[in-house]
Amino acid sequence: MRQDSSHVPTPDISYVPFHDGLLRRLPQLLLGLGLYGVSLSLLVRAGLGVNPWSVLYEGLERRTPLSFGTISAVLGVLVLLLWIPLKQRPTFGTFANIAVLAVSSDLGLRVVPEGLGPAARTGLLICGVVLNGLSVAVYVGARFGPGPRDGLMTGAAAVTGRSLRRVRTVIELGVLAVGALLGGTVGLGTVLYALAVGTVTQRALPWFAYRLPRDRPRVSARAD
């Protein structure tokens, strides 16, 4: 059987000890999370539809006095409570995910203006989706452990015995439905995000995945 040449193997992205490669991994984590928050703000300002969790954030933002970033942080903490019956353990990366996303997404919304024309909004949408996929590869590749929503997915899959794809689909469809009922933006961007962001992340992850010293290829020295 011929192997699919378009398939990109997924590198090891499991949690590694905090101190291992810290001087490289910590800036990578913070950069990735910061860019992820900015990518969310680009999708919001495009006004053409956002990812399922952002649909929920937008809906709650319209119903409460809280900012987009604050809502993402509050929901991140609430999702962590669901980790308890799933026997998931938060890591430094989990808490960094909550804090950095809240700050960077609110900052992006302050910087990127509203009311742009159709061409500019389309550009923001495309840039937001691509940047989102790249940023996921950057912060996941740092291997500091899952964020609250990713941990919910992996924990639920482990407990139920269902595939990660099925569990994620159920969770995100539920989040999307609630967000849409609250007035969050669902549109072309939501569809484009669902179709493209996974591919971008999969392609970019091998560039950024941190490898332990024992996993790195060895180059043998040869005397001239």
N, CA, C and O of each residue as an XYZ file, in Angstrom:
896
protein
N       0.861     -1.197      0.000
C       0.000      0.000      0.000
C       0.887      1.233      0.000
O       1.852      1.289      0.762
N       0.587      2.228     -0.836
C       1.424      3.405     -0.944
C       1.139      4.355      0.205
O      -0.017      4.610      0.541
N       2.195      4.876      0.802
C       2.030      5.797      1.920
C       1.618      7.166      1.409
O       2.105      7.622      0.374
N       0.725      7.817      2.131
C       0.267      9.151      1.758
C       1.378     10.149      2.019
O       1.761     10.380      3.166
N       1.892     10.737      0.954
C       3.015     11.660      1.102
C       2.624     12.971      1.748
O       3.488     13.737      2.175
N       1.312     13.240      1.825
C       0.876     14.488      2.440
C       0.815     14.398      3.955
O       0.637     15.410      4.633
N       0.963     13.184      4.493
C       0.871     13.001      5.935
C       2.143     13.499      6.606
O       3.253     13.153      6.201
N       1.961     14.330      7.657
C       3.091     14.843      8.416
C       3.067     14.189      9.795
O       2.124     14.420     10.551
N       4.063     13.384     10.150
C       4.067     12.734     11.448
C       4.040     13.758     12.586
O       4.676     14.808     12.500
N       3.303     13.446     13.642
C       3.220     14.334     14.793
C       4.363     14.036     15.760
O       4.489     12.904     16.227
N       5.200     15.029     16.071
C       6.295     14.802     17.013
C       5.771     14.649     18.436
O       4.604     14.930     18.710
N       6.631     14.207     19.329
C       6.251     14.034     20.727
C       6.015     15.404     21.355
O       6.913     16.246     21.367
N       4.814     15.627     21.875
C       4.493     16.901     22.515
C       4.028     16.686     23.950
O       3.371     17.554     24.524
N       4.365     15.531     24.536
C       3.991     15.252     25.913
C       4.761     16.157     26.867
O       5.793     16.723     26.507
N       4.250     16.284     28.082
C       4.865     17.154     29.085
C       6.267     16.670     29.432
O       6.500     15.471     29.589
N       7.200     17.620     29.552
C       8.549     17.295     30.001
C       8.821     18.074     31.279
O       8.161     19.084     31.522
N       9.777     17.638     32.112
C      10.072     18.332     33.372
C      10.304     19.830     33.172
O      10.887     20.254     32.175
N       9.839     20.617     34.137
C       9.838     22.072     34.016
C      11.228     22.626     33.702
O      11.361     23.521     32.868
N      12.267     22.101     34.365
C      13.605     22.674     34.243
C      14.305     22.305     32.935
O      15.283     22.951     32.558
N      13.822     21.283     32.245
C      14.514     20.792     31.053
C      14.404     21.812     29.915
O      13.303     22.129     29.463
N      15.553     22.323     29.455
C      15.555     23.283     28.354
C      14.758     24.536     28.639
O      14.175     25.117     27.723
N      14.719     24.969     29.906
C      13.830     26.053     30.314
C      14.106     27.360     29.578
O      13.172     28.075     29.213
N      15.378     27.678     29.356
C      15.723     28.953     28.721
C      15.228     29.030     27.283
O      15.037     30.124     26.752
N      15.021     27.884     26.652
C      14.429     27.893     25.314
C      12.919     27.760     25.387
O      12.203     28.469     24.679
N      12.428     26.875     26.220
C      11.014     26.521     26.207
C      10.123     27.615     26.785
O       9.023     27.840     26.280
N      10.578     28.302     27.838
C       9.728     29.305     28.470
C       9.425     30.478     27.536
O       8.257     30.843     27.399
N      10.436     31.092     26.881
C      10.100     32.148     25.917
C       9.206     31.643     24.788
O       8.332     32.368     24.313
N       9.425     30.400     24.360
C       8.595     29.844     23.292
C       7.152     29.717     23.751
O       6.233     30.033     22.996
N       6.941     29.261     24.974
C       5.591     29.135     25.517
C       4.893     30.491     25.549
O       3.769     30.630     25.066
N       5.569     31.491     26.121
C       4.961     32.812     26.274
C       4.709     33.469     24.923
O       3.684     34.123     24.728
N       5.644     33.295     23.990
C       5.446     33.846     22.648
C       4.258     33.188     21.967
O       3.422     33.875     21.378
N       4.174     31.872     22.040
C       3.074     31.160     21.404
C       1.726     31.551     21.969
O       0.774     31.764     21.218
N       1.632     31.647     23.294
C       0.371     32.028     23.926
C       0.005     33.473     23.593
O      -1.160     33.793     23.360
N       1.030     34.349     23.574
C       0.760     35.732     23.220
C       0.232     35.865     21.802
O      -0.724     36.601     21.556
N       0.853     35.155     20.872
C       0.392     35.191     19.481
C      -0.993     34.570     19.336
O      -1.795     35.012     18.513
N      -1.268     33.550     20.135
C      -2.596     32.923     20.086
C      -3.668     33.940     20.491
O      -4.711     34.047     19.845
N      -3.396     34.684     21.567
C      -4.353     35.702     21.993
C      -4.554     36.770     20.937
O      -5.681     37.206     20.702
N      -3.464     37.200     20.290
C      -3.560     38.191     19.218
C      -4.358     37.634     18.041
O      -5.153     38.352     17.434
N      -4.149     36.360     17.718
C      -4.893     35.762     16.606
C      -6.397     35.762     16.878
O      -7.200     35.959     15.966
N      -6.769     35.541     18.133
C      -8.194     35.596     18.474
C      -8.755     36.996     18.260
O      -9.878     37.159     17.785
N      -7.963     38.005     18.616
C      -8.433     39.379     18.431
C      -8.579     39.718     16.946
O      -9.489     40.458     16.573
N      -7.701     39.190     16.099
C      -7.827     39.417     14.659
C      -9.124     38.806     14.132
O      -9.822     39.418     13.323
N      -9.441     37.601     14.592
C     -10.670     36.942     14.145
C     -11.907     37.707     14.611
O     -12.890     37.817     13.878
N     -11.852     38.234     15.833
C     -12.987     39.009     16.346
C     -13.179     40.278     15.520
O     -14.300     40.594     15.121
N     -12.092     41.008     15.262
C     -12.192     42.260     14.505
C     -12.577     42.019     13.044
O     -13.156     42.898     12.405
N     -12.259     40.835     12.512
C     -12.694     40.521     11.143
C     -14.211     40.480     11.061
O     -14.792     40.833     10.034
N     -14.854     40.051     12.143
C     -16.315     40.045     12.190
C     -16.967     39.078     11.235
O     -18.127     39.254     10.864
N     -16.229     38.046     10.828
C     -16.761     37.084      9.863
C     -16.943     35.694     10.465
O     -17.140     34.716      9.743
N     -16.875     35.617     11.770
C     -17.008     34.340     12.453
C     -15.706     33.962     13.133
O     -14.627     34.150     12.572
N     -15.808     33.427     14.341
C     -14.631     33.067     15.128
C     -14.701     31.598     15.518
O     -15.677     30.917     15.204
N     -13.671     31.108     16.202
C     -13.676     29.700     16.599
C     -14.721     29.455     17.695
O     -15.184     30.412     18.316
N     -15.101     28.202     17.946
C     -16.213     27.930     18.856
C     -16.074     28.559     20.244
O     -17.035     29.140     20.749
N     -14.896     28.456     20.870
C     -14.747     29.033     22.204
C     -14.871     30.551     22.160
O     -15.437     31.153     23.073
N     -14.345     31.176     21.105
C     -14.456     32.631     20.984
C     -15.898     33.062     20.727
O     -16.299     34.156     21.125
N     -16.681     32.208     20.063
C     -18.108     32.490     19.914
C     -18.756     32.598     21.293
O     -19.571     33.486     21.542
N     -18.382     31.682     22.180
C     -18.908     31.716     23.544
C     -18.420     32.960     24.281
O     -19.203     33.611     24.973
N     -17.128     33.302     24.142
C     -16.589     34.496     24.805
C     -17.329     35.748     24.326
O     -17.709     36.603     25.126
N     -17.528     35.840     23.003
C     -18.233     36.996     22.450
C     -19.661     37.086     22.986
O     -20.128     38.159     23.369
N     -20.344     35.944     23.007
C     -21.713     35.939     23.510
C     -21.791     36.399     24.953
O     -22.665     37.189     25.310
N     -20.881     35.906     25.786
C     -20.868     36.311     27.196
C     -20.447     37.765     27.352
O     -20.930     38.457     28.248
N     -19.541     38.239     26.479
C     -19.099     39.634     26.534
C     -20.284     40.573     26.296
O     -20.366     41.652     26.883
N     -21.195     40.142     25.428
C     -22.363     40.981     25.129
C     -23.404     40.943     26.243
O     -24.284     41.802     26.305
N     -23.303     39.959     27.113
C     -24.299     39.803     28.177
C     -23.769     40.204     29.546
O     -24.531     40.253     30.512
N     -22.478     40.489     29.641
C     -21.863     40.825     30.929
C     -20.977     42.059     30.761
O     -20.681     42.451     29.632
N     -20.551     42.677     31.864
C     -19.633     43.821     31.768
C     -18.173     43.402     31.624
O     -17.294     44.264     31.615
N     -17.894     42.126     31.514
C     -16.518     41.636     31.465
C     -15.945     41.746     30.059
O     -16.679     41.686     29.072
N     -14.611     41.908     29.975
C     -13.941     41.963     28.671
C     -13.781     40.563     28.100
O     -13.929     39.567     28.810
N     -13.478     40.501     26.816
C     -13.256     39.234     26.116
C     -12.187     38.413     26.829
O     -12.384     37.229     27.103
N     -11.039     39.055     27.130
C      -9.937     38.343     27.778
C     -10.286     37.874     29.178
O      -9.918     36.771     29.580
N     -11.000     38.716     29.924
C     -11.392     38.327     31.290
C     -12.319     37.124     31.262
O     -12.195     36.222     32.089
N     -13.244     37.108     30.319
C     -14.161     35.978     30.191
C     -13.392     34.710     29.856
O     -13.702     33.644     30.388
N     -12.383     34.807     28.973
C     -11.593     33.620     28.631
C     -10.874     33.086     29.861
O     -10.749     31.873     30.032
N     -10.393     34.003     30.732
C      -9.698     33.576     31.950
C     -10.665     32.932     32.940
O     -10.358     31.897     33.531
N     -11.826     33.544     33.116
C     -12.820     32.997     34.058
C     -13.280     31.607     33.611
O     -13.368     30.684     34.421
N     -13.570     31.472     32.324
C     -13.992     30.162     31.825
C     -12.857     29.148     31.912
O     -13.093     27.963     32.147
N     -11.609     29.620     31.719
C     -10.466     28.723     31.871
C     -10.392     28.133     33.264
O     -10.127     26.943     33.432
N     -10.629     28.977     34.269
C     -10.624     28.501     35.662
C     -11.789     27.542     35.901
O     -11.620     26.514     36.556
N     -12.965     27.871     35.377
C     -14.124     26.996     35.552
C     -13.905     25.642     34.884
O     -14.299     24.607     35.423
N     -13.275     25.651     33.705
C     -12.984     24.393     33.028
C     -12.024     23.550     33.859
O     -12.120     22.323     33.872
N     -11.104     24.208     34.548
C     -10.171     23.466     35.410
C     -10.914     22.672     36.485
O     -10.468     21.594     36.878
N     -12.043     23.197     36.961
C     -12.823     22.464     37.966
C     -13.336     21.140     37.395
O     -13.508     20.166     38.127
N     -13.578     21.115     36.075
C     -14.022     19.877     35.441
C     -12.899     18.862     35.333
O     -13.148     17.683     35.080
N     -11.665     19.309     35.523
C     -10.532     18.383     35.512
C     -10.551     17.445     36.713
O     -10.034     16.330     36.647
N     -11.150     17.905     37.814
C     -11.076     17.142     39.075
C     -11.654     15.736     38.920
O     -10.961     14.769     39.236
N     -12.913     15.578     38.441
C     -13.415     14.213     38.265
C     -12.703     13.444     37.152
O     -12.764     12.215     37.102
N     -12.029     14.171     36.263
C     -11.309     13.513     35.171
C      -9.888     13.132     35.573
O      -9.158     12.508     34.803
N      -9.499     13.523     36.812
C      -8.182     13.187     37.366
C      -7.044     13.741     36.517
O      -6.013     13.096     36.325
N      -7.262     14.963     36.009
C      -6.227     15.669     35.273
C      -5.454     16.577     36.227
O      -6.032     17.113     37.173
N      -4.173     16.753     35.991
C      -3.340     17.613     36.825
C      -2.878     18.829     36.036
O      -2.258     18.682     34.982
N      -3.174     20.043     36.538
C      -2.692     21.234     35.840
C      -1.184     21.390     35.992
O      -0.594     20.910     36.960
N      -0.577     22.056     35.039
C       0.854     22.314     35.049
C       1.075     23.828     34.935
O       0.122     24.602     34.849
N       2.328     24.224     34.936
C       2.650     25.640     34.739
C       2.050     26.139     33.428
O       1.511     27.245     33.370
N       2.141     25.329     32.383
C       1.602     25.721     31.090
C       0.100     25.953     31.131
O      -0.414     26.793     30.393
N      -0.607     25.224     31.978
C      -2.053     25.385     32.109
C      -2.403     26.773     32.621
O      -3.271     27.449     32.068
N      -1.714     27.195     33.692
C      -2.000     28.497     34.287
C      -1.473     29.639     33.407
O      -2.084     30.705     33.337
N      -0.344     29.412     32.742
C       0.166     30.422     31.806
C      -0.817     30.624     30.661
O      -1.008     31.746     30.189
N      -1.438     29.543     30.217
C      -2.439     29.609     29.161
C      -3.567     30.556     29.550
O      -3.973     31.403     28.756
N      -4.068     30.412     30.764
C      -5.175     31.250     31.228
C      -4.760     32.716     31.277
O      -5.466     33.580     30.758
N      -3.617     32.999     31.898
C      -3.205     34.379     32.138
C      -2.777     35.097     30.861
O      -3.221     36.215     30.600
N      -1.922     34.466     30.068
C      -1.375     35.145     28.890
C      -2.446     35.363     27.830
O      -2.471     36.414     27.189
N      -3.331     34.389     27.634
C      -4.393     34.556     26.638
C      -5.318     35.713     27.009
O      -5.750     36.469     26.140
N      -5.618     35.848     28.292
C      -6.502     36.929     28.725
C      -5.893     38.288     28.410
O      -6.574     39.173     27.891
N      -4.612     38.454     28.722
C      -3.948     39.745     28.515
C      -3.743     40.027     27.027
O      -4.058     41.119     26.555
N      -3.215     39.042     26.284
C      -2.865     39.288     24.880
C      -4.093     39.479     23.994
O      -4.054     40.267     23.049
N      -5.173     38.775     24.287
C      -6.379     38.958     23.463
C      -7.011     40.325     23.711
O      -7.452     40.981     22.767
N      -7.058     40.760     24.962
C      -7.591     42.097     25.246
C      -6.704     43.178     24.646
O      -7.204     44.176     24.125
N      -5.375     42.981     24.716
C      -4.453     43.947     24.132
C      -4.655     44.041     22.618
O      -4.677     45.135     22.053
N      -4.802     42.875     21.965
C      -5.027     42.870     20.525
C      -6.310     43.592     20.145
O      -6.349     44.296     19.135
N      -7.359     43.426     20.942
C      -8.629     44.088     20.649
C      -8.531     45.598     20.824
O      -9.270     46.346     20.184
N      -7.626     46.050     21.686
C      -7.426     47.494     21.850
C      -6.639     48.085     20.680
O      -6.850     49.235     20.295
N      -5.730     47.286     20.122
C      -4.851     47.788     19.068
C      -5.513     47.726     17.696
O      -5.414     48.675     16.918
N      -6.185     46.619     17.391
C      -6.794     46.436     16.060
C      -8.131     47.178     16.028
O      -8.998     46.910     16.860
N      -8.311     48.089     15.100
C      -9.533     48.906     15.077
C     -10.758     48.128     14.601
O     -10.642     47.091     13.949
N     -11.918     48.650     14.940
C     -13.188     48.102     14.457
C     -13.614     48.833     13.185
O     -13.007     49.833     12.800
N     -14.650     48.331     12.545
C     -15.267     49.022     11.426
C     -14.428     49.095     10.171
O     -14.541     50.061      9.416
N     -13.593     48.111      9.926
C     -12.766     48.088      8.716
C     -13.595     47.659      7.510
O     -14.694     47.125      7.656
N     -13.057     47.897      6.322
C     -13.753     47.541      5.093
C     -13.690     46.053      4.822
O     -12.958     45.332      5.500
N     -14.453     45.577      3.831
C     -14.516     44.143      3.523
C     -13.160     43.527      3.208
O     -12.872     42.424      3.675
N     -12.321     44.202      2.433
C     -11.017     43.649      2.071
C     -10.125     43.491      3.300
O      -9.465     42.466      3.468
N     -10.110     44.516      4.161
C      -9.290     44.462      5.368
C      -9.786     43.371      6.306
O      -8.983     42.675      6.927
N     -11.091     43.216      6.412
C     -11.648     42.190      7.300
C     -11.327     40.789      6.787
O     -11.047     39.883      7.572
N     -11.368     40.620      5.479
C     -10.995     39.322      4.897
C      -9.530     39.017      5.185
O      -9.171     37.887      5.516
N      -8.688     40.043      5.055
C      -7.269     39.868      5.376
C      -7.056     39.506      6.835
O      -6.238     38.641      7.149
N      -7.786     40.164      7.728
C      -7.683     39.842      9.157
C      -8.103     38.402      9.421
O      -7.487     37.704     10.226
N      -9.151     37.964      8.740
C      -9.632     36.591      8.917
C      -8.549     35.587      8.522
O      -8.238     34.670      9.283
N      -7.983     35.763      7.341
C      -6.964     34.821      6.862
C      -5.734     34.855      7.763
O      -5.208     33.810      8.145
N      -5.280     36.062      8.100
C      -4.117     36.190      8.985
C      -4.403     35.582     10.356
O      -3.535     34.940     10.949
N      -5.624     35.787     10.858
C      -5.983     35.256     12.170
C      -5.963     33.742     12.206
O      -5.471     33.149     13.166
N      -6.496     33.103     11.163
C      -6.524     31.635     11.113
C      -5.113     31.071     11.012
O      -4.761     30.137     11.732
N      -4.297     31.644     10.110
C      -2.920     31.158      9.942
C      -2.113     31.380     11.210
O      -1.406     30.480     11.662
N      -2.215     32.589     11.796
C      -1.470     32.884     13.018
C      -1.919     31.986     14.166
O      -1.105     31.573     14.992
N      -3.207     31.687     14.213
C      -3.715     30.818     15.264
C      -3.095     29.430     15.170
O      -2.633     28.880     16.170
N      -3.088     28.865     13.962
C      -2.498     27.539     13.787
C      -1.023     27.515     14.120
O      -0.547     26.579     14.762
N      -0.280     28.549     13.685
C       1.147     28.628     13.986
C       1.390     28.779     15.486
O       2.279     28.137     16.044
N       0.597     29.628     16.130
C       0.805     29.875     17.556
C       0.525     28.631     18.393
O       1.190     28.398     19.403
N      -0.454     27.836     17.978
C      -0.710     26.580     18.685
C       0.514     25.672     18.594
O       0.916     25.060     19.583
N       1.103     25.590     17.400
C       2.309     24.776     17.226
C       3.441     25.279     18.105
O       4.200     24.483     18.657
N       3.561     26.602     18.242
C       4.637     27.186     19.044
C       4.458     26.848     20.524
O       5.389     26.347     21.156
N       3.262     27.118     21.092
C       3.130     26.906     22.536
C       2.965     25.434     22.905
O       3.434     25.010     23.961
N       2.312     24.655     22.061
C       2.217     23.221     22.331
C       3.583     22.567     22.193
O       3.927     21.663     22.954
N       4.366     23.030     21.213
C       5.700     22.483     21.012
C       6.650     22.733     22.157
O       7.653     22.031     22.290
N       6.355     23.729     22.997
C       7.186     23.995     24.172
C       7.028     22.914     25.242
O       7.871     22.800     26.132
N       5.973     22.135     25.167
C       5.766     20.950     26.020
C       5.685     21.270     27.513
O       6.321     20.622     28.344
N       4.879     22.296     27.828
C       4.640     22.646     29.230
C       3.322     22.077     29.744
O       2.898     22.409     30.850
N       2.678     21.232     28.965
C       1.410     20.662     29.392
C       0.228     21.353     28.737
O       0.387     22.437     28.176
N      -0.959     20.751     28.794
C      -2.123     21.270     28.081
C      -2.754     22.472     28.759
O      -2.636     22.659     29.970
N      -3.435     23.292     27.944
C      -4.271     24.348     28.486
C      -5.559     23.765     29.032
O      -5.823     22.575     28.863
N      -6.367     24.595     29.689
C      -7.595     24.081     30.311
C      -8.507     23.336     29.351
O      -9.022     22.271     29.692
N      -8.713     23.874     28.163
C      -9.653     23.267     27.220
C      -9.081     21.997     26.606
O      -9.805     21.025     26.393
N      -7.774     22.006     26.321
C      -7.139     20.800     25.792
C      -7.142     19.684     26.831
O      -7.360     18.519     26.496
N      -6.900     20.037     28.085
C      -6.912     19.033     29.149
C      -8.296     18.440     29.362
O      -8.430     17.256     29.669
N      -9.321     19.264     29.199
C     -10.696     18.762     29.289
C     -10.937     17.720     28.209
O     -11.556     16.685     28.456
N     -10.446     18.002     27.016
C     -10.630     17.079     25.889
C      -9.912     15.762     26.135
O     -10.507     14.693     26.001
N      -8.623     15.836     26.497
C      -7.854     14.602     26.690
C      -8.359     13.812     27.889
O      -8.398     12.583     27.854
N      -8.746     14.517     28.953
C      -9.268     13.821     30.129
C     -10.584     13.128     29.855
O     -10.792     11.993     30.281
N     -11.481     13.807     29.141
C     -12.772     13.205     28.819
C     -12.599     12.009     27.895
O     -13.309     11.011     28.019
N     -11.650     12.113     26.966
C     -11.398     10.985     26.064
C     -10.877      9.779     26.844
O     -11.268      8.644     26.569
N      -9.995     10.024     27.816
C      -9.442      8.924     28.604
C     -10.507      8.248     29.459
O     -10.510      7.025     29.596
N     -11.413      9.041     30.038
C     -12.440      8.497     30.917
C     -13.518      7.752     30.139
O     -13.973      6.691     30.566
N     -13.929      8.306     28.994
C     -15.025      7.708     28.228
C     -14.563      6.623     27.263
O     -15.362      5.797     26.822
N     -13.271      6.627     26.935
C     -12.769      5.678     25.949
C     -13.071      6.073     24.518
O     -12.842      5.289     23.598
N     -13.583      7.277     24.317
C     -13.871      7.776     22.972
C     -12.626      8.408     22.366
O     -11.679      8.744     23.076
N     -12.638      8.567     21.049
C     -11.493      9.170     20.377
C     -11.419     10.655     20.700
O     -12.424     11.289     21.021
N     -10.188     11.205     20.606
C     -10.004     12.635     20.832
C     -10.824     13.446     19.839
O     -11.404     14.469     20.202
N     -10.875     12.997     18.593
C     -11.628     13.729     17.574
C     -13.097     13.810     17.926
O     -13.711     14.869     17.795
N     -13.673     12.686     18.377
C     -15.100     12.690     18.713
C     -15.379     13.545     19.936
O     -16.348     14.304     19.960
N     -14.532     13.425     20.953
C     -14.728     14.206     22.172
C     -14.608     15.700     21.872
O     -15.430     16.500     22.317
N     -13.579     16.062     21.116
C     -13.402     17.474     20.781
C     -14.587     17.995     19.989
O     -15.046     19.112     20.225
N     -15.090     17.196     19.049
C     -16.227     17.621     18.238
C     -17.441     17.887     19.116
O     -18.119     18.902     18.954
N     -17.716     16.975     20.047
C     -18.876     17.140     20.931
C     -18.729     18.388     21.787
O     -19.669     19.173     21.909
N     -17.551     18.575     22.383
C     -17.323     19.735     23.251
C     -17.474     21.038     22.463
O     -18.164     21.958     22.903
N     -16.825     21.113     21.295
C     -16.831     22.368     20.555
C     -18.194     22.659     19.926
O     -18.575     23.823     19.802
N     -18.929     21.625     19.530
C     -20.284     21.867     19.040
C     -21.182     22.393     20.158
O     -22.015     23.271     19.933
N     -21.008     21.852     21.362
C     -21.789     22.336     22.502
C     -21.449     23.777     22.840
O     -22.340     24.595     23.064
N     -20.156     24.086     22.877
C     -19.708     25.449     23.152
C     -20.212     26.405     22.075
O     -20.677     27.504     22.379
N     -20.117     25.981     20.815
C     -20.571     26.805     19.696
C     -22.062     27.091     19.793
O     -22.492     28.220     19.558
N     -22.847     26.089     20.133
C     -24.298     26.274     20.222
C     -24.668     27.278     21.308
O     -25.500     28.160     21.089
N     -24.045     27.141     22.486
C     -24.333     28.063     23.585
C     -23.899     29.471     23.219
O     -24.633     30.431     23.453
N     -22.690     29.602     22.636
C     -22.198     30.914     22.246
C     -23.079     31.583     21.213
O     -23.330     32.785     21.294
N     -23.557     30.809     20.233
C     -24.430     31.363     19.198
C     -25.753     31.849     19.801
O     -26.265     32.898     19.410
N     -26.304     31.092     20.747
C     -27.544     31.501     21.410
C     -27.361     32.788     22.206
O     -28.305     33.559     22.379
N     -26.127     33.018     22.696
C     -25.839     34.228     23.473
C     -25.488     35.416     22.580
O     -25.312     36.531     23.071
N     -25.386     35.183     21.272
C     -25.124     36.282     20.354
C     -23.719     36.353     19.810
O     -23.348     37.362     19.211
N     -22.907     35.294     20.003
C     -21.561     35.270     19.450
C     -21.593     35.165     17.929
O     -22.583     34.723     17.347
N     -20.489     35.578     17.292
C     -20.437     35.634     15.827
C     -20.093     34.277     15.225
O     -19.015     33.734     15.470
N     -21.017     33.738     14.438
C     -20.807     32.493     13.701
C     -20.902     32.822     12.217
O     -21.858     33.465     11.783
N     -19.916     32.387     11.436
C     -19.957     32.713     10.021
C     -18.886     31.986      9.238
O     -18.450     30.900      9.618
N     -18.467     32.594      8.142
C     -17.461     32.005      7.272
C     -16.175     31.715      8.039
O     -15.539     30.681      7.832
N     -15.799     32.627      8.919
C     -14.574     32.434      9.689
C     -14.623     31.201     10.566
O     -13.605     30.536     10.759
N     -15.787     30.887     11.097
C     -15.947     29.697     11.928
C     -15.676     28.441     11.116
O     -15.002     27.520     11.578
N     -16.209     28.415      9.905
C     -16.004     27.265      9.013
C     -14.549     27.182      8.578
O     -13.942     26.111      8.623
N     -13.982     28.326      8.151
C     -12.591     28.348      7.701
C     -11.654     27.901      8.821
O     -10.703     27.157      8.587
N     -11.930     28.356     10.024
C     -11.116     27.954     11.184
C     -11.154     26.440     11.362
O     -10.116     25.795     11.515
N     -12.351     25.888     11.339
C     -12.502     24.447     11.546
C     -11.772     23.642     10.479
O     -11.210     22.588     10.776
N     -11.774     24.132      9.229
C     -11.178     23.381      8.136
C      -9.660     23.552      8.046
O      -8.959     22.628      7.634
N      -9.144     24.730      8.431
C      -7.752     25.052      8.133
C      -6.804     25.011      9.312
O      -5.631     24.686      9.134
N      -7.272     25.331     10.519
C      -6.323     25.542     11.615
C      -5.589     24.258     11.995
O      -4.411     24.305     12.350
N      -6.263     23.124     11.925
C      -5.609     21.863     12.252
C      -4.486     21.534     11.292
O      -3.436     21.037     11.699
N      -4.708     21.813     10.012
C      -3.684     21.552      9.004
C      -2.472     22.442      9.217
O      -1.335     21.978      9.125
N      -2.708     23.725      9.502
C      -1.598     24.652      9.748
C      -0.786     24.198     10.955
O       0.444     24.188     10.917
N      -1.482     23.822     12.026
C      -0.792     23.375     13.232
C       0.015     22.116     12.975
O       1.165     22.012     13.400
N      -0.585     21.161     12.281
C       0.085     19.894     11.992
C       1.355     20.117     11.178
O       2.379     19.481     11.426
N       1.282     21.020     10.208
C       2.449     21.302      9.363
C       3.545     22.020     10.128
O       4.731     21.775      9.902
N       3.152     22.907     11.033
C       4.133     23.740     11.732
C       4.728     23.079     12.976
O       5.817     23.453     13.411
N       4.034     22.111     13.545
C       4.471     21.535     14.815
C       5.884     20.945     14.775
O       6.633     21.140     15.732
N       6.284     20.235     13.718
C       7.656     19.709     13.707
C       8.731     20.792     13.758
O       9.857     20.523     14.175
N       8.398     22.011     13.341
C       9.385     23.096     13.390
C       9.652     23.555     14.814
O      10.749     24.017     15.127
N       8.645     23.428     15.682
C       8.734     24.046     17.004
C       8.756     23.052     18.162
O       9.020     23.452     19.296
N       8.491     21.783     17.916
C       8.427     20.805     19.005
C       9.801     20.629     19.652
O      10.778     20.296     18.982
N       9.858     20.852     20.938
C      11.115     20.693     21.683
C      11.433     19.207     21.824
O      10.573     18.402     22.183
N      12.680     18.865     21.533
C      13.114     17.481     21.665
C      14.113     17.366     22.809
O      15.037     18.169     22.931
N      13.909     16.357     23.637
C      14.836     16.097     24.722
C      16.207     15.753     24.143
O      16.293     15.228     23.032
N      17.282     16.043     24.885
C      18.625     15.742     24.367
C      18.791     14.303     23.897
O      19.471     14.044     22.904
N      18.170     13.369     24.608
C      18.332     11.957     24.217
C      17.588     11.626     22.928
O      17.866     10.609     22.294
N      16.629     12.493     22.534
C      15.851     12.243     21.327
C      16.446     12.911     20.094
O      15.997     12.660     18.975
N      17.448     13.754     20.289
C      18.013     14.491     19.172
C      18.972     13.613     18.383
O      19.658     12.765     18.955
N      19.019     13.814     17.080
C      19.956     13.014     16.270
C      21.397     13.306     16.660
O      21.771     14.453     16.902
N      22.185     12.266     16.715
C      23.595     12.419     17.051
C      24.436     12.483     15.780
O      24.218     11.738     14.825
N      25.400     13.394     15.799
C      26.321     13.516     14.672
C      27.670     12.992     15.116
O      28.312     13.552     16.005
N      28.086     11.913     14.487
C      29.357     11.303     14.889
C      30.522     12.065     14.300
O      30.500     12.444     13.129
N      31.547     12.291     15.118
C      32.743     12.996     14.654
C      33.647     12.014     13.936
O      33.824     10.877     14.372
N      34.214     12.466     12.833
C      35.092     11.598     12.067
C      36.430     12.296     11.855
O      36.476     13.435     11.390
N      37.509     11.617     12.195
C      38.828     12.218     12.054
C      39.218     12.306     10.599
O      39.053     11.350      9.840
N      39.744     13.474     10.207
C      40.215     13.639      8.836
C      41.532     12.877      8.624
O      42.087     12.897      7.526
